[in-house]
Amino acid sequence: MTTALRPPGARPLRSGPGAVRTTVGLGVGLAVLALSVAVAVTIGPADIEVGDVWSVIASHLGWGTAEVSPIRDGIVWNLRLPRTLLAAVCGAGLAVCGAVMQSLLRNPLADPFVLGVSSGASTGAVVVVVLGAGGALSLSGGAFVGALVSFALVLLLSHILGGSTDRVVLSGVAVMQLFSSLTSFIVMTAADAETTRGVLFWLLGSLSGADWGQVWLCLAVLALSLVVCLGYARTLDAFAFGQDAAATLGVAVARTRTVLLCVTALLTAALVSAAGAIGFVGLVLPHAARALVGPGHGRLLPVTAVAGAVFLVWADTLARTVLDPQELPVGVVTSLVGVPAFVLVLYRTRRMR
């Protein structure tokens, strides 16, 4: 019964040709992603070619010997490749979180930061860097703890207020404002000019400190989260009709919402702790993916992940090269590109409807 329904204004789902088209498109997207990573690694002051990148990767995987100098090997393997892969993982994760949040909360403007996770991570990072209160915690560890604390506060507040979808959103907005104010207060009263500049740069999103540990951790959390969300794909389709309709279709609304909110919050916390707050990826890419493959989450989530990965790889490449030798926060680039793209997607959606 669930598969026979579709949200108002959405085009019908096609089980045959649509599935084949999505599979082909996903394969092409993965190929574009692999090529984008290889090309992005070559861009920078050092003269490196795509063949050198593949040679270095094959060498470190035990498939031969790299035909490049040790310096170039280090540039590729220790600097550029972890950063580019972390950009891909963060782009995919933020885009998937945005797609889930928009369906779960029935709000086209929802993004991964609507639960206050980003502002909580910012406060945690600032406490560690500015106040030196982290002890054994690094900046990333402080950000992760702050994100979890803010999300726990959102869950508590929304439960006290009734637990409905609009209460979750309002609780997220309230907690976001609270932690944003705390961050500003700490920075303005306890930080010097140099520390303030470094903190603000991280708050706008930065992948400059990427390492392999962060890549593997974020990739593991992304893989686990994506598997869980795909398992709830049909349930998310039912949520498009509203909570009451989903309940009549046999969906355990409260439990499902809690599970998916926790999964997206955990994934967002891991990504923000590694790369800072990168805006517009989770807002724009799900809408673009829906325009390509429709609203069915079994197709939407994988396509959104690939699109988000490709988008952030090139956004980070622009961020580190457009003002060379200076570097822009990647969140600035995503916002500058994301705003006109979002307007274009909304305009095309309006014309289709």
N, C-alpha and C positions, 0 to 999 in steps of 0.2 A: 504493500500500500504506500510505503514511503517513497519508493522510486517513481510512483505514478504522479506524484505531486511536484510542483515547481513553484518558486517564488514568483509573485506578481511582477510582470515586466521583464522577467528573465526569459531568454530564448530556450526552447525545449532541449533537453539532454538527448544526445544521440548515442546509442549503445554500440552500433557497429562502426560506421565510417568515422564517427567522432572519436572513438577509442583509438582507432588506427592513426588518425591525424594527430591525436595527442601523443601517442607513442613515438611517432616519427618526429614530431616537434620537440619532444623531450630529448630524443637522441641527438638531434641537431643542436639543441641548447647545450647539452653536455660537451659536444665537440667544440662549440664556440667557447665554452668556459675553459676547457683545457688549452685551447689556442690563446685565449685572452691571458691566462696565467703565464704561459710561456713567453708571450710578447711583452707583457707588463714587466716581467723580471729583467728583460733586456734594456728597458728604458731607464736611463740615468747617466751620471758622468762617466762611468767606466764603459768601455766599448765591448759589449757582449752580444753575441748573436743567439738566435733561437736554438741552433744546433748545439751551441755550448751549454745551454740550459739543459737540454735533454741528455747531453753527455755527462754533466755533473750529477743529475738525478740518477741516471743508470749506474754511475760509479758508486754512489752512496747506497744504492740498493743491491750492490754486488753483482751487477751485470756487465762489468767491464772496467776499464780505466779511463778516467776523465782526460781528454786531450786539451786541457787548459792549464794555466799556471795555478799554483796554490793560492795566490792572491785572488784571482778571479773565482776559483772554486769557493773560497771563503765568502766572497761578495754574494755569490748566488745562493749557496747553501745556508749560510749563517745570517745573512742580512735580508736580501730581497725576497727569497722564496718563502720563508716563514711569514713575512709581512703580507705578501700577496695572498698566500693561502688563508691567513687569518682574516684578511679582508673578505675573501670568498665565503668563509664560514660565517662571519658576522652578518654579511649581506643576506645569506640564505636564512639564517636563524631569525633575524629581525623581520624579514619579509613573511616567513611562516607565522611568526607570532602575530603580525598584523592581520593576516588573513583569518586566523582563528579568532582573534579578539573582535574583529568586525562582524563575524557571523554570530559569535557567542553573545555579544552585547547588542546585536542588531543596530549597530551604529557605524555608518560608513566613514566616520572621522576617527574611529578608535585606532590606536596604534600601540606598540608594545609598552609605551611609557604611561599609559592611561592609569595604571595601577600604582603610580608613584614610585615604581622601582628605580627609575633613572635618578630622581631627586634624592632618594635614599642612598643610592650608590654614591652620588656626588658628596653627600654629607659624610659618609663613611670614609671616602678618600680624603676629604679635607681634614677630618679629625686626625687621620694618620699623618698626613704631610705637614699640616700647619701646627697642630698641637703636639705632635709626636706622641700621641696616646695609643698608638697601635701595639707597642711592645714588640712581639714577634711578627705582627702582621705587616705585610707589604702594602703598597697602595692598592693593588688589585684585591688583596685579602680584605682590606678595610672597606673597599667598595662593595664587595660581595656580601659582607656582613650587613652593611648599611642597607643594601637592596632587600635582603631577607627581612630585616627589622621593619622596614617601611611596608612591605607586602603583608607581613603579619598584622600590622596595625590597620591596614586596609580591610583585611578579612574580619578582624575584631569589630571595627567600626561598622562595616556593612551588616554584620550579624546583629549587632545591637539595634541598628536602624530598620531591620526587617529582612535583609538578605535578598531583595529583589534586584533585577538587573540595573535599574536606574539608581538604586542605593549603592551598588558596587561602584558605578561610575562616579557618583557624587563623593563617595568616600575616597576614591582614588584622587580626585581633584583636590579635596581638602588636605590629604596627606602630602600630595605633591607640593602644594603651596607651603605647608608647614616645613618640610625638609628643605625646600628652596630658600625659605627665609632663614633657617638655621645655617645653611651653607653661606649665604651672603653675610650674615652676622659674624660668623667665625672668620671669614676671609677679611672683612673690613676691620675687625678689631684686633686680630692676632697675627696677621701675615704681613711680611715686608713686601716691597714692590716686586722683587725677583720671584719670590715664592708665589705671589698672587698671579703673576704672568704665567708661571708654569702650571698652576692649578687651573686657571681659566682655559689654557690651551688644552689640557686633558679633558675638561668638562665639555668642550666643543667636539670632542672625538679625535683620537690620535692613535695610530697604529705603529708609531715609530719605535716603540719598545717591544715589538713582537718577538717571541722566541718559540722554539718547538714545543716547550711545555704547555704554553697557552694554546697553541694550535691543536695539540692532541686533546687537551681537556675540553676546549670548546667544541671540537669535532665530536667527541664522545657524547657530550650533553645534547648536541644538535641531533645526532643519530637516534638517541634514545627518545628525545622529544618528538621527532618526526614519526617514528614508529608508533608512539602512543596516539598522536594526532590523526594519523592515517587509520588507526583502529577505530577512531571515533568519527570517521568521515561521513558516514550516513547519518549519524546523530547530529552532526553539524549541519547537514542538509535540512534536517527536520527543524532545527533551531531557526532557520530562515523564515518559518511561518509564525514564529512567536513561541513563548514558553507554554501557553495553554495548548496550542496545536501539537507541540512536541510531546507534551504529557499525554494527550489522547492517543498518540502514536506509540505509547509505551516507553517513552524516554524518562529515565529518572533525572529530572531536571536539576535539582539541587546538587545531587552527587556528581553528575556529569559536569556541571558548571564549576564546582569546586576542584575536580580533578584537572580540568583543562586550564583553569586559572592558575593552579599551582605549577603545572608543567610550563606554561608560557612565562610565568614569573621567574621560575628557576632558570630557564633558558636565557631570558633577558638579563637576569642578574649575572650569569656567567659571561655573557657577551659584553655587557657594560663594564664589568670589572676588568676585562682585558683591553677594551678599546675606547671606553668613555661613552658618552651619550651621542649617538649618531642618529640624527633625526631624518624624517621623511622616507626612509627606506621601507619601514613597516606600514606607512600610510599610502604611498604611491604604488608600489609594485603589486600588491594584491589586486588593485583595481585594473592595472594593465593586464595582469594574468587572466582576470575574469573576462575582459574584453576579447581575449584570444581563445580560451577554452571553455567559457561558461562557468556557472556557479557550483557545479558538482565538486565537492572537496576531494574526492578520490583522484581527480585530474588536477584540480586547482593547486593543491599543496605542493606536489613535486615541481610543477611548472613555476610556481611562485618562488620556490627555493632556488632554482637554477637562475631565474631572472634576477633575483636579488643578489646572488653571488656575482654574476657578470657585471651588474650595475656598480657594486661597491668596489670591485677590482679596478675598474676604470676611474671611478671617482677618487680612489686613493692614489692612483697613478697621477692624475691631474693635481691632486693636493701636494704631492711631493716634488713635482717638476715644473708647474706653471710659473712659479716665482723663484725658481732655483737661483741661488743656494738656499733661500728661505723656504719654509714649509708651511702650508696652510693646514689648519685643522680640517680633517676630512668631513666633519659635520657641516662646515661652511659650504663646501663643494656640493654635498648632497642637497642642501637647502636651495642653493642657487639653481641647481639643475632640477630639483624635485618640484619646486613651485610651478614653473611653466609646464612641466610634464603633467602635474596633477590637474592643472586647469585644462590641458588638452584632453586628458582622459575623461574628465567630467563632461566636457563638451561633446566628445564622441559618444559617450554613454547616453547623453540627453538626446542626441540625434537618432541613435538606434532605437530608443524607446518611443 
